[in-house]
Amino acid sequence: MTSTANDAPQSIVSVKGGYRYADLVDQCEHLLSKYDFLNKEVIGTSVLGKPIVALILGTGYEQVHLNAAVHANEWITTPLLLRFIEELAQDISLEGTVDKEWEAKDWLEKVTIYAVPMVNPDGVDLSQDGIPTDCPFANELEKWNGGDHDFSRWKANIRGVDLNDQFPAYWEEEVARRGTSGPASQDYGGMKPLCEPEAICLAEFTRARSFDRVMSLHTQGRELYWNYRDMEPSGAEEMATRIAAAGEYQAIKLSGSDAGYKDWFISEFRRPGFTLEAGEGVNPLPPEQFEGIYEEVAPILAQFIRG
């Protein structure tokens, strides 16, 4: 039986004045306690030792992956992804949907979802709260941020490496194009590909699971990128158009960009990989936009899961 809006359960995943690693840990604990069919795996740790968590939902043979908060000041993507996982879990437990015709119970007999809601936990906290107490990079961080105490525009990890420029997909070309020679708030690809623990664990996790398709959540622009140097599989554009249309976003053929997670996945596996640019505005998108962006993004994520 389908639930009505009046029957909708209170959401565990919410955004109040920002979203930190502590919020992720707390909300994941509540979700795991409430839904015994939802599982957790620690796939690695950040530079500062924060566990990077994957949530696993479904029992199907198709394995799909989503990740979020690769860029620090795009932290709003974490609760977007986590709310989606929560609503799928609600759908399974209620044997119906809450104002959405998802039929998630049917999909999740065919698909297993591996979601990493916060790839860059150190950076997420830095971008909102500034340099943490006893941070080993405290002196350098202010210099890397151009002498500014405001880290709200910070995209990199705590060592000033842009994690979405870390993957071995024409990495040298991306370094040359960016022209950033050392740690910075964004655009520095590191000393070599996969030198940062957050990128390493995401790559190792992806190789170990050999996902059928992947999506990385970023902000902003209301666009979906689907191609990489003509290495994407046949049908990728049609799939991207269908996925993007579910939220009235645009599927865009992108050029002049390398070394991102989506780029690497397509080049290494020759399977569908996508980058979703959620919402519109200037990063970081304000917390009050969360609910509206989620209403756009949820059907896109649902269509991605369905394939």
Stockholm file with secondary structure:
# STOCKHOLM 1.0

chainA/1-307         MTSTANDAPQSIVSVKGGYRYADLVDQCEHLLSKYDFLNKEVIGTSVLGKPIVALILGTGYEQVHLNAAVHANEWITTPLLLRFIEELAQDISLEGTVDKEWEAKDWLEKVTIYAVPMVNPDGVDLSQDGIPTDCPFANELEKWNGGDHDFSRWKANIRGVDLNDQFPAYWEEEVARRGTSGPASQDYGGMKPLCEPEAICLAEFTRARSFDRVMSLHTQGRELYWNYRDMEPSGAEEMATRIAAAGEYQAIKLSGSDAGYKDWFISEFRRPGFTLEAGEGVNPLPPEQFEGIYEEVAPILAQFIRG
#=GR chainA/1-307 SS CCBCGGGCCCCSCCCSSCCCHHHHHHHHHHHHHHCTTCEEEEEEECTTCCEEEEEEEECCSEEEEEEECSSGGGTTHHHHHHHHHHHHHHHHHHTSCBSCCCCHHHHTTTEEEEEESCSCHHHHHHHHHCSCTTCTTHHHHHHHTTTCSCCTTCCSCTTSCCGGGCSSSSHHHHHHHHCCCSCCSSCCCCSSTTCSHHHHHHHHHHHHHTCSEEEEEEESSSEEECCSTTCSCTTHHHHHHHHHHTTTCEEECCCSCCSSHHHHHHHHHCSCEEEEEESCSSSSCCGGGHHHHHHHHHHHHHHHHHC
#=GC SS_cons         CCBCGGGCCCCSCCCSSCCCHHHHHHHHHHHHHHCTTCEEEEEEECTTCCEEEEEEEECCSEEEEEEECSSGGGTTHHHHHHHHHHHHHHHHHHTSCBSCCCCHHHHTTTEEEEEESCSCHHHHHHHHHCSCTTCTTHHHHHHHTTTCSCCTTCCSCTTSCCGGGCSSSSHHHHHHHHCCCSCCSSCCCCSSTTCSHHHHHHHHHHHHHTCSEEEEEEESSSEEECCSTTCSCTTHHHHHHHHHHTTTCEEECCCSCCSSHHHHHHHHHCSCEEEEEESCSSSSCCGGGHHHHHHHHHHHHHHHHHC
//
